[in-house]
Amino acid sequence: MSNERKNILIGKIGKSVKTKNIHIETGGGADLILYSVMAKMCPEYHFYFIGPNELDKCSKEEYLTLFPNENVHSAWDRKRCKGYNFQTIVDYFKENNITPDFALLFNGMVGNINIKGFLKKPDGNFYSPLLCFQNYAAPIIYTLNELMCPLYILAEDARYITVNARDLYNRERLIFSQINGTYETADHIVSKTDWTRVKTSHKAIYSHLEKICLMGIPENWQDNIDIDAKLKNNGNPFIVLSNGCGTSRINCPGTYSSRLETYKKYIIDNFKGTPYESTKIYGLWDKEIYEQYPQIENRVILDLTKEINDAKYTLVYSQAPGFVTSKPWEAITLGLLPFIHPDYDCYKLLGLPEYLYVKDEKDLLNKINELEANPEKYKQLMKECFDCIKPEYLDGSCLVNTILGGVAKDLGYEYTPKQGVKSIFNKFSKEFIQ
């Protein structure tokens, strides 16, 4: 008899999970996509939101579209939680005789202090958390502390790998992420009664989380990409799709880096005097940046149908060295060869063709020139990239079984891998771009 743990707490720390007015064709948030696929793959499981969400705003038809097995519920209730009464979330499980087995939560922005009226300052007065943290982080943190069930984190953002909340003492057992490593939390209290501040270290394991973007694209997605048409294009074959951060810097593990500086080095300065000098860097950039650099344009992907269809190559870069993202997979499903910056997939987690990994800006330029002179090699590389996208990435079975199997291994119970499903989301197909 299976002893699988089947009552799972879900949600996103620091944010509401949007389920209302989701455009299926352009995809929901990563949280909604994964929970929808997971609930569909595991009809015998039950999933309970313990933080803000919009289930109560969905019609029956909308709910069944997202969760056809009717196995997703909300312990958080906007009326019952009014006045920050988060004990009602805990009471939901007592009233319904439900014992949560573990929590599987997306991580997001939290404050040092999130729960109002809990921790006190040295002068004896309570800390006053910002309202955003009281509303979107405190419900989950309070519930986790009270229930003390095993906590597993889904870290899809390099800025939020551990939960850096001082008032969370039910700490994460394991982090499913897009990198391998051990990460230290900010200081936090030991327990409800022991307010000694400590720092704890937690293991993050690469779990294919960046492949959420592939769930739901058609099995015949390759038919949407016209390689021969790209080869006939005489325009600039290079394009960069990246939101800017201006001149600001994000503190990432091991380094400080600027997206703008990287694009200046690899694209703007590197392509001067070459056939690729007109390469555009598209995304949401600060006005002071795109006014200074004509190569940078403040345009989003939905406005770039022709540019994407004409281009052959792009550059993938992340501000957190080694932390992989959905960018290469998005590029491939859009028909672009993703050249990989040296700091991006430095641990070779993605399994992409070795040729795509560039050593520096000169290597990038040399490889573009080589492929432009050798169309057959370009076509072969595109085929190799297509082959990197496996059926189990599209139907969710790779990601879901990696996560639920990882929980089972950590808690010491047997897990039976689940069959993949067809996702309702279709985020990076030709139909989306058009």
C-alpha positions in Angstrom: 0.0 0.0 0.0 1.3 3.5 -0.9 2.2 5.7 2.0 2.5 8.9 -0.1 1.9 12.2 1.6 -1.1 13.7 -0.1 -2.2 16.8 1.7 0.0 19.6 0.5 0.1 23.3 1.4 0.7 25.7 -1.5 1.0 29.4 -2.2 3.6 32.1 -2.9 5.3 33.8 0.0 5.0 37.6 -0.4 2.5 37.5 -3.2 -1.0 36.5 -4.2 -1.5 33.7 -6.6 -3.5 35.0 -9.5 -6.2 32.7 -10.9 -8.8 35.1 -12.1 -8.8 36.6 -15.7 -5.7 34.5 -16.7 -5.1 34.5 -20.4 -4.5 30.9 -21.1 -2.6 31.6 -24.4 0.0 33.8 -22.7 0.3 31.7 -19.6 -0.3 32.4 -15.9 2.4 32.9 -13.4 4.9 30.1 -12.8 3.1 29.3 -9.5 -0.3 28.8 -11.1 1.1 26.8 -14.0 2.9 24.4 -11.8 0.1 23.9 -9.3 -2.4 23.5 -12.1 -0.3 20.8 -13.8 0.6 19.1 -10.5 -3.0 18.9 -9.3 -4.0 17.5 -12.7 -1.2 14.8 -12.5 -2.1 13.9 -8.9 -5.9 13.5 -8.7 -5.6 11.6 -5.4 -3.7 14.5 -3.8 -5.3 17.6 -2.2 -3.7 21.0 -2.3 -4.5 23.9 0.1 -3.6 27.6 -0.5 -2.5 29.1 2.9 -1.9 32.6 1.5 -3.7 35.1 -0.6 -5.2 33.8 -3.9 -8.2 34.4 -6.1 -10.0 31.0 -6.0 -13.0 32.7 -4.5 -13.2 35.1 -7.5 -13.3 32.2 -10.0 -16.5 31.0 -11.5 -17.1 27.2 -11.4 -16.2 27.0 -15.0 -12.9 28.9 -14.5 -12.1 26.8 -11.5 -12.6 23.5 -13.4 -10.5 24.8 -16.3 -7.6 25.3 -13.9 -8.2 22.3 -11.6 -10.5 19.7 -13.3 -10.0 17.2 -10.5 -11.4 19.7 -8.0 -8.6 18.9 -5.6 -7.3 22.5 -5.0 -8.8 24.4 -2.0 -8.1 27.6 -0.1 -7.6 27.6 3.7 -7.0 31.3 3.4 -10.3 33.2 3.3 -10.3 37.0 2.7 -13.3 37.5 5.0 -12.1 35.2 7.9 -8.6 36.7 7.7 -9.9 40.2 7.9 -8.0 42.1 10.6 -5.0 39.9 10.2 -6.6 37.0 12.0 -4.4 34.3 10.5 -5.4 31.8 13.1 -8.4 31.1 10.9 -6.1 29.5 8.4 -4.8 27.1 11.0 -8.4 26.5 12.3 -9.5 25.5 8.8 -7.4 22.3 9.1 -8.6 21.5 12.6 -12.3 22.1 11.6 -12.0 19.9 8.6 -9.9 17.2 10.3 -7.0 17.6 7.8 -3.4 16.9 8.7 -1.1 18.7 6.3 1.8 16.5 5.2 4.1 19.2 3.9 4.2 22.7 2.4 5.5 23.3 -1.2 5.7 27.1 -1.6 7.1 29.5 -4.1 9.5 32.0 -2.5 9.2 35.7 -2.9 9.8 39.0 -1.2 9.5 39.2 2.6 10.4 41.6 5.3 12.6 41.1 8.3 9.4 41.2 10.3 6.1 40.2 8.7 3.7 39.2 11.5 2.2 42.2 13.3 2.1 41.9 17.1 4.6 39.1 17.4 8.2 40.1 17.9 9.2 43.0 20.1 11.9 45.6 19.9 14.5 46.0 22.7 12.3 48.8 24.1 9.4 46.4 24.5 7.3 47.8 21.7 6.1 45.5 18.8 7.7 45.8 15.4 5.5 47.4 12.8 5.8 45.5 9.5 5.0 47.1 6.2 1.4 46.5 5.1 2.5 44.6 2.0 4.3 42.0 4.2 1.4 41.8 6.6 -0.9 41.1 3.8 1.1 38.8 1.6 3.9 37.2 3.7 2.5 37.0 7.2 -0.5 34.7 6.5 1.9 32.0 5.2 4.6 32.5 7.8 2.1 32.5 10.7 0.5 29.3 9.4 3.9 27.5 8.8 5.0 28.4 12.4 1.7 27.1 13.9 1.4 23.9 11.9 5.1 23.0 11.9 4.8 20.7 8.9 7.8 20.1 6.7 8.6 23.1 4.5 9.9 22.9 0.9 10.7 26.0 -1.1 10.4 26.5 -4.8 13.0 29.2 -5.7 12.6 30.4 -9.3 14.2 33.8 -8.6 17.9 34.2 -7.7 17.1 37.0 -5.3 14.8 34.7 -3.2 16.4 31.4 -2.6 16.1 31.2 1.2 13.2 32.7 3.1 14.8 35.7 4.8 12.2 36.4 7.4 13.2 36.8 11.0 9.8 35.7 12.3 9.8 32.3 10.5 11.1 29.5 12.7 9.7 26.6 10.8 12.6 26.6 8.4 12.9 25.1 4.9 14.1 21.5 4.8 15.1 21.6 1.1 15.0 24.2 -1.7 14.0 23.1 -5.2 15.6 25.6 -7.5 17.6 26.4 -10.7 21.0 25.9 -9.2 22.9 23.6 -6.8 24.4 24.9 -3.6 24.1 25.7 0.1 22.6 29.0 1.1 22.5 30.8 4.4 19.4 32.6 5.7 19.3 36.0 7.2 19.1 35.8 11.0 15.8 34.4 12.4 14.4 33.4 15.7 14.7 29.8 17.0 11.1 29.2 18.1 7.9 30.9 19.3 9.4 31.4 22.7 13.1 31.5 22.0 13.9 34.7 20.2 17.6 34.1 19.9 18.7 35.1 16.4 20.5 32.4 14.4 21.4 31.9 10.8 20.8 28.5 9.2 22.1 26.9 6.0 19.9 25.1 3.6 20.6 22.9 0.5 19.3 24.0 -2.9 19.1 21.4 -5.6 18.6 21.9 -9.4 15.1 20.7 -10.1 14.3 21.8 -13.7 12.1 24.6 -12.3 13.0 26.8 -15.2 11.1 24.4 -17.5 7.8 25.6 -16.2 7.7 27.8 -19.3 7.6 24.6 -21.5 4.5 23.1 -20.0 1.7 23.2 -22.5 3.5 24.1 -25.7 2.2 21.9 -28.5 4.0 18.6 -29.2 4.5 19.8 -32.8 5.9 23.2 -31.8 8.9 22.7 -34.1 6.5 23.0 -37.1 5.9 26.6 -36.2 9.6 27.5 -36.9 10.6 28.1 -40.5 14.4 27.6 -40.6 14.6 28.0 -44.3 12.9 31.4 -44.2 15.4 32.5 -41.5 18.3 31.5 -43.8 16.9 33.6 -46.6 16.7 36.7 -44.4 19.5 39.2 -45.4 18.9 41.4 -42.4 20.7 41.4 -39.0 20.4 37.8 -37.7 21.0 38.7 -34.0 18.4 39.9 -31.4 18.5 40.3 -27.6 15.3 40.0 -25.6 16.0 41.2 -22.1 14.5 43.6 -19.6 17.0 46.1 -18.4 17.9 47.1 -14.9 19.5 50.3 -15.9 22.6 51.1 -14.0 21.3 49.4 -10.8 23.0 46.3 -9.4 21.6 43.2 -7.8 23.6 41.4 -5.1 23.9 37.9 -6.4 25.9 35.0 -5.0 29.6 35.7 -5.4 29.4 38.8 -7.5 28.0 42.2 -8.4 27.1 42.5 -12.1 25.3 44.9 -14.4 23.2 43.8 -17.3 24.0 46.9 -19.2 27.7 46.5 -18.8 27.5 42.9 -20.2 25.5 44.0 -23.2 27.9 46.8 -23.9 30.8 44.4 -23.8 29.2 41.5 -25.8 26.8 43.4 -28.1 27.2 47.2 -28.4 31.0 47.4 -28.5 31.7 43.9 -29.8 29.6 44.3 -32.9 30.9 47.7 -34.0 32.0 47.7 -37.6 30.5 44.2 -38.2 27.3 43.2 -40.1 25.7 42.8 -36.7 26.2 46.4 -35.6 22.5 47.2 -35.9 21.6 44.5 -33.3 18.8 45.6 -31.0 18.4 44.9 -27.3 14.7 44.9 -26.6 12.9 45.0 -23.2 11.8 47.3 -20.5 14.7 49.7 -19.9 15.1 53.0 -18.1 14.6 56.0 -20.3 18.1 57.4 -19.5 19.5 54.1 -20.9 17.6 53.8 -24.2 18.1 57.5 -24.9 21.9 57.1 -24.5 22.2 53.8 -26.5 20.3 53.6 -29.8 20.8 49.8 -29.9 18.5 49.6 -26.8 14.7 49.9 -27.5 11.9 49.9 -24.9 9.7 47.3 -26.6 8.2 44.1 -25.3 8.1 40.6 -26.9 4.5 40.9 -28.0 5.5 43.7 -30.4 8.4 41.8 -32.0 6.8 39.2 -34.2 8.8 40.2 -37.4 12.1 40.8 -35.6 11.9 37.4 -33.9 10.9 35.5 -37.0 13.8 37.1 -39.0 16.5 36.5 -36.4 18.6 33.4 -35.8 20.7 34.1 -32.7 20.4 35.6 -29.2 22.6 35.9 -26.1 21.5 34.4 -22.8 22.8 36.1 -19.7 21.9 36.2 -16.0 23.0 38.4 -13.2 23.3 35.5 -10.8 26.2 33.3 -12.0 25.2 29.6 -12.4 21.5 30.3 -11.8 19.7 29.1 -15.0 16.4 30.5 -16.1 13.8 29.9 -18.8 15.5 32.1 -21.3 17.3 29.4 -23.4 14.1 27.3 -23.6 12.1 30.4 -24.6 14.7 31.2 -27.2 14.7 27.8 -28.8 10.8 27.6 -28.9 10.9 31.0 -30.7 13.4 29.6 -33.2 16.5 31.3 -31.9 19.9 29.8 -31.2 20.8 30.8 -27.6 24.5 31.6 -27.1 25.3 31.1 -23.5 27.3 33.7 -21.6 30.3 32.3 -19.6 28.6 33.1 -16.2 25.2 31.7 -17.1 25.1 27.9 -17.2 28.6 27.4 -15.8 27.7 24.1 -14.2 26.2 22.8 -17.5 22.8 22.0 -15.9 20.8 22.5 -19.1 22.5 20.0 -21.4 22.6 22.3 -24.4 25.0 21.8 -27.3 28.6 22.6 -26.2 29.0 24.9 -29.2 26.6 27.4 -27.7 28.7 28.1 -24.7 31.0 31.1 -25.5 34.2 31.9 -23.8 34.1 35.6 -24.2 32.8 38.3 -26.6 35.4 37.4 -29.3 34.3 33.8 -29.3 30.7 34.9 -29.7 31.5 37.0 -32.8 33.6 34.2 -34.3 30.9 31.6 -33.9 28.3 33.9 -35.5 30.6 34.5 -38.4 31.1 30.7 -38.7 27.4 29.9 -38.7 26.6 32.7 -41.2 29.2 31.1 -43.6 27.9 27.6 -42.9 24.1 27.3 -43.1 24.1 23.6 -42.7 25.9 23.8 -39.4 23.4 26.3 -38.3 20.5 24.0 -39.2 22.2 21.1 -37.4 22.6 23.1 -34.3 19.0 24.1 -34.4 18.0 20.5 -34.7 20.2 19.6 -31.7 18.5 22.4 -29.7 15.1 21.1 -30.7 16.1 17.6 -29.5 17.0 19.1 -26.1 13.3 19.7 -25.4 12.0 16.4 -24.3 8.4 15.3 -24.1 8.6 15.0 -20.3 9.4 18.7 -20.2 6.2 19.6 -22.1 3.8 17.3 -20.1 5.2 18.3 -16.7 6.3 14.8 -15.6 10.0 15.7 -15.4 9.5 18.7 -13.1 6.6 17.3 -11.0 8.2 13.9 -10.4 11.6 15.6 -9.6 9.9 17.7 -6.9 7.5 15.2 -5.4 10.1 12.5 -5.6 12.6 14.8 -3.9 10.2 15.4 -1.0 9.5 11.6 -0.7 13.2 10.9 -0.5 13.8 13.6 2.1 10.8 12.4 4.3 11.6 8.7 3.7 8.5 7.4 2.0 7.9 5.6 -1.4 6.8 7.7 -4.3 5.2 6.4 -7.5 6.1 8.6 -10.5 3.1 10.2 -12.1 2.1 10.4 -15.8 2.4 13.7 -17.5 -0.7 15.7 -18.7 -1.6 18.3 -21.3 -1.4 21.7 -19.7 -4.0 24.3 -20.5 -1.2 27.0 -20.7 0.5 27.7 -24.0 3.1 30.4 -23.3 5.8 30.4 -26.0 4.2 29.0 -29.2 4.0 30.7 -32.5 0.3 31.5 -31.8 1.4 33.5 -28.7 3.9 35.5 -30.7 1.4 36.3 -33.4 
